[in-house]
């Protein structure tokens, strides 16, 4: 029987590790920011809330980055199809 994946901050961790690039000065600012988020989470074991506070980032941004880099699993099990709404017929005609 498989043991459940370890969790942190309500997210299942993956077995993926994060290695910080040796020369981050050549990265564009957006990628540098993402690598900083991943480094703080994976290598310094900071909670998501602390990363948000330190980097002045939103929860969505930090979690999205961690999912993008494969450090945590997405909690949404499946993306639901859009709900189909049947149009109601009106008793009034358009003029």
N, C-alpha and C positions, 0 to 999 in steps of 0.2 A: 504494500500500500504506500502510495506517495505521500510524503509529508507536505503540508501546505507551504507555499512560498512565504518567506519572511516579509513582514510588513513594516512600513514606516509612514507616519503621517496619514494613515488610512489607505495607503497604496501598496500593492504587492510589488516587491522589488524583483527585478530580473537578476539573472546571474552575470549580467554584463558589467564590466568594470569600465571606468573612465580614466583615460590617460591624457593628461594635459599636453597639448602640443609644446614642443621645445621653444619655438619662437612665435609667441602670440602677437608680436608687434606688426606682423605682416597680415594679420587677419582684419577683415573689415569690422567696423564697430559692432554691428549686429551679431556677427558670429563670435566675436570676442566676448560679448555680453553672455551669449548662450554657453560658451565654454566655462565662463566664470560661474554661472548658475550650476552647471553640472559638476564642476570641481568642488564647489562648496558643499553640495549635497552628497556626492559619492565619496570624496576623499577626506573631507573635513567633517562629515556627518552632521551638518547643520540641518535643523528642521526647516520646512518650507516657509513657515512664518518668519523665521530669522533671516532667511535669504531675501524675502520680500522687503523686510525692514532695512537691511543693509544696502540693498541695491535699489531701493525705491521702485520695486516692480509689483505688478498685480499678481494675484493668486493664479489667474488664468495663464498669464505669461510664463510663470515659473513652472507650473504643472505641465503646460504644453511643451515647454522645452525639455523637461525630463522624459516625457512620453516620446517626443521626437527623437531623442538620443537613445531611447530604449532602456533607460534606467529604471523606470517604473511601468507597470502595465496599466493600460487604460481601464477605468472602472466600468465604463459603459460596455455592457456585454454585446449588444448588437445595436446597430443604428436602425431605428424603426423607419418603415416606409411612411411617407406622408399620409396623413389621414385623408381619405376621400370623403368629401362632403357633398351630399346630393343637394342640388339646388332646389329650392322650393318654388313651386309655381305660384304666381300671383293671380289674383282675380281681376286685377286692373290691367288694361292694355296700355302699351306705350303709345304716346301720341306722336 
